[in-house]
Amino acid sequence: MNRQQLRDANAILGELVPVIIGIMMDHAELVWGEASYPSVS
């Protein structure tokens, strides 16, 4: 079920995530806020 939607989402995220990571690495001195999930030990 929904395999085409998963392929589309994967293609979008495959392009988007590296761009976001690059932006964050280029501006590492900025505070990006707290994580919105608890840490797991």
N, CA, C and O of each residue as an XYZ file, in Angstrom:
164
protein
N       0.832     -1.194      0.000
C       0.000      0.000      0.000
C       0.872      1.251      0.000
O       1.937      1.275      0.617
N       0.424      2.261     -0.679
C       1.044      3.591     -0.667
C       2.499      3.596     -1.114
O       3.250      4.490     -0.724
N       2.916      2.636     -1.911
C       4.326      2.566     -2.323
C       4.733      3.778     -3.156
O       5.856      4.266     -3.027
N       3.835      4.267     -4.007
C       4.184      5.440     -4.815
C       4.375      6.661     -3.926
O       5.274      7.468     -4.165
N       3.541      6.803     -2.906
C       3.695      7.926     -1.973
C       5.019      7.828     -1.235
O       5.683      8.843     -1.024
N       5.412      6.627     -0.840
C       6.692      6.442     -0.161
C       7.857      6.763     -1.085
O       8.838      7.370     -0.653
N       7.765      6.369     -2.337
C       8.830      6.704     -3.297
C       8.934      8.208     -3.485
O      10.033      8.762     -3.527
N       7.774      8.875     -3.600
C       7.777     10.335     -3.763
C       8.375     11.028     -2.549
O       9.197     11.935     -2.680
N       7.949     10.589     -1.356
C       8.467     11.198     -0.125
C       9.964     10.977      0.002
O      10.697     11.878      0.408
N      10.417      9.781     -0.345
C      11.845      9.476     -0.277
C      12.632     10.362     -1.241
O      13.712     10.844     -0.898
N      12.108     10.575     -2.422
C      12.789     11.429     -3.405
C      12.866     12.873     -2.912
O      13.895     13.532     -3.057
N      11.776     13.356     -2.331
C      11.758     14.736     -1.820
C      12.749     14.886     -0.673
O      13.559     15.813     -0.665
N      12.684     13.975      0.294
C      13.582     14.063      1.445
C      15.035     13.843      1.045
O      15.938     14.420      1.651
N      15.265     13.019      0.037
C      16.621     12.789     -0.441
C      17.265     14.049     -0.990
O      18.486     14.196     -0.935
N      16.463     14.953     -1.515
C      16.970     16.238     -2.008
C      16.988     17.298     -0.905
O      17.899     18.124     -0.852
N      16.005     17.278     -0.044
C      15.822     18.340      0.938
C      16.756     18.222      2.138
O      17.330     19.225      2.564
N      16.918     17.039      2.685
C      17.707     16.855      3.900
C      19.167     17.300      3.714
O      19.683     18.011      4.576
N      19.852     16.917      2.632
C      21.236     17.404      2.481
C      21.334     18.927      2.402
O      22.306     19.507      2.887
N      20.349     19.574      1.803
C      20.357     21.041      1.726
C      20.211     21.639      3.122
O      20.925     22.577      3.476
N      19.296     21.104      3.906
C      19.092     21.604      5.270
C      20.341     21.388      6.113
O      20.751     22.284      6.852
N      20.948     20.217      6.012
C      22.176     19.949      6.759
C      23.280     20.910      6.333
O      24.020     21.415      7.177
N      23.396     21.165      5.046
C      24.397     22.114      4.555
C      24.185     23.506      5.108
O      25.143     24.173      5.500
N      22.934     23.954      5.145
C      22.626     25.273      5.709
C      23.008     25.320      7.176
O      23.606     26.291      7.638
N      22.662     24.274      7.903
C      22.979     24.255      9.336
C      24.486     24.211      9.565
O      24.981     24.836     10.503
N      25.216     23.493      8.735
C      26.672     23.427      8.890
C      27.325     24.753      8.524
O      28.317     25.146      9.138
N      26.776     25.446      7.527
C      27.318     26.747      7.140
C      27.080     27.807      8.207
O      27.795     28.808      8.260
N      26.086     27.593      9.053
C      25.730     28.553     10.092
C      25.750     27.872     11.459
O      24.801     27.984     12.237
N      26.831     27.174     11.735
C      26.946     26.405     12.979
C      26.972     27.284     14.216
O      26.714     26.807     15.321
N      27.280     28.560     14.044
C      27.350     29.450     15.202
C      25.965     29.859     15.700
O      25.847     30.392     16.803
N      24.935     29.626     14.926
C      23.572     29.978     15.328
C      23.013     28.933     16.290
O      23.360     27.754     16.226
N      22.149     29.391     17.173
C      21.446     28.484     18.071
C      20.160     28.072     17.363
O      19.315     28.912     17.057
N      20.021     26.786     17.108
C      18.875     26.288     16.342
C      17.726     25.869     17.238
O      16.714     25.369     16.747
N      17.857     26.060     18.526
C      16.779     25.730     19.457
C      16.960     24.350     20.056
O      17.809     23.566     19.633
N      16.153     24.087     21.032
C      16.205     22.794     21.727
C      15.588     21.721     20.842
O      14.740     21.997     19.993
N      16.036     20.494     21.065
C      15.437     19.362     20.370
C      14.002     19.197     20.857
O      13.713     19.405     22.035
N      13.118     18.826     19.958
C      11.707     18.718     20.328
C      11.344     17.302     20.769
O      10.172     16.926     20.777
N      12.344     16.534     21.130
C      12.116     15.170     21.603
C      13.076     14.894     22.744
O      14.166     15.465     22.777
N      12.703     14.037     23.673
C      13.585     13.752     24.802
C      14.769     12.876     24.376
O      14.658     12.077     23.446
N      15.887     13.036     25.060
C      17.032     12.196     24.761
C      16.826     10.811     25.380
O      16.173     10.667     26.413
N      17.387      9.814     24.737
C      17.262      8.445     25.218
C      18.643      7.966     25.597
O      19.572      8.052     24.794
N      18.793      7.462     26.806
C      20.100      6.991     27.277
C      20.239      5.515     27.073
O      21.274      4.939     27.410
